[in-house]
């Protein structure tokens, strides 16, 4: 079983039988990660892997268009491009309410 904790969403925790992309998990489980396109084009789903970065797959070319090497060094990823294989805790900057 895999546990995903959505820190920015009041530490909502879900348990899954298998991994997948962080964005798909967030959508299915109402985790709250913000998104627009879902395909690596906009960069809206930028998030930080607070725990479990070793349980994520390799950085994709689409992520390199939106995130810097400093971002990667600080465990930032794009949720739509990041697939998990084990437990992770994730946070993000909440959308501003107008």
N, C-alpha and C positions, 0 to 999 in steps of 0.2 A: 504494500500500500504506500502511496505517496501523499504527503501532506503539503498543502500550499497555504501560506498565511498571507493575507492581504492587509498589511500593516496599516495603510492609509484608510482602509475601510473598517475602522474599529477593531483591527486584528482579527477580522473574519477568517476562520480556518475551515478548510474543506479537505476531505480525504478522498483520494481517487484510487482506482485499481491500476491505472496506467497514466503515463504522462501525456504530453501533447504540447501545443504552443501555449504560452502563458496567456495570450489574448483569448484564444478559444476557451480555455479553462475559465478565465474571468467572465466571459460572456455567458457561458453555460451555468456557472455557479454564482452569478451576480457579484463578482469580486470587485468591480468598480474601476478597473484600469481604463483611463480615457483612451478613445480611439476615434479615428475618422475613416480611414480607408481600409484598414485591415490587411494591406498587402505590401507594406514596406515603402510606400511612396511619400507619405506625409510626415512621419516622425512623431506623430501625436502620442503614440503609446510608449514613449520613453519612460523607463522605470529603472529602479535600482534594486538589484538583488542584494538584500541585506544579509541573508544567510543562504548558503547552499550554492554558491556560484559554481562549484565543481560539479553540480548536478545539472548544468546547462550544456547545450551543444556549442559548437564553434561559432564564432562571430561571422555573420554573413556580409556579402558585398553591399547589400541594401542598407545595412546598419552603418557601414562606413561612410555612406553619403550623408548621414544625419548626426552621427556621433563622432567625437574626437578620440584620440588615443588616451587623453586624460579621462574622458568619460569611461572608456573601457577599463582603465586602471582603477577607477572608483566603482566598478561593478555595475555601470549603467548598460542597459540593453534595450532593444525595442521588443515589446511583448509579442508582437505579431511574428517576429522572426526567431524568437527564442523558444526552443523546445526543451522540456525538462525530463530528467530521468530519475529524479529523486526529490527529496524534500527541499523546498525553498520558502523563503520569506521575501516579500516584495513590497516596495513602497514607490510612491510617485508624487509629483507636485499636483495637488488638487486643481481642477479647473476653476478659474475665477468666475464668480457669479456676477452678472451685470445688473 
